Amino acid sequence: MKLQILGRINNIETFARGKKIRELVRLQEIYGNGKWRKRKGIARIKLPDGNVRETS
């Protein structure tokens, strides 16, 4: 699904890092090594049908 992020992402929270990320091996194979973190936040998005929502 394609969506557009409108504005900034707020309330960013890291909830996993390094070896605690289940997909770490796949991420490293595709994008290389790095300080990987799994994060979440709240943002306003525009869906393909034009609806605008605030999501987390």
N, C-alpha and C positions, 0 to 999 in steps of 0.2 A: 504494500500500500504506500503510495506516495503522499507525503504531507509536507506542509510548509510551516516552519517554526516562526512565529510572530513575536519579535522582541527577545528579551533575555530569559534565560533559564534560572529560576530562583530556587532557594532552599535546597541546594545541591548537597547530597549526603553520600559519602563513600561507605559501602557496606560489604565489600570484599576486595582484597588486594593480593597480588602474587599467586601463590599456590592454592589459595582458597577459591580461585575462579575455576569452575569446572571446564570451561572452554579454553583455558590458557594455552594448551599445546596447539590447538587450531589457530588461535589468534597469532601466536608466534610464528607458525609456518607461513601464514598469509602476509602478516605485516611486520614481522621481525621482533626481536627482543626489545624490551622496554619496561618501564615502571607501570605495569598494567593495573588498572583499578576498575571496579564495577561500581557505577554511580547511578543515582536517580535524582530527579528534580521535578519542579513544576514549571510548565510553560503553556502559553497560549499557542494553539496550532490551528491551521486551516486544512480541513479535509478535502479530498478530491471533489466532493459534491458541493463545496463552498461553505459548509458549516464551520463555524469557529467555536472551539472548545478550549477549556482550561483542563489540562491533564497532568497526571503525575506518573 
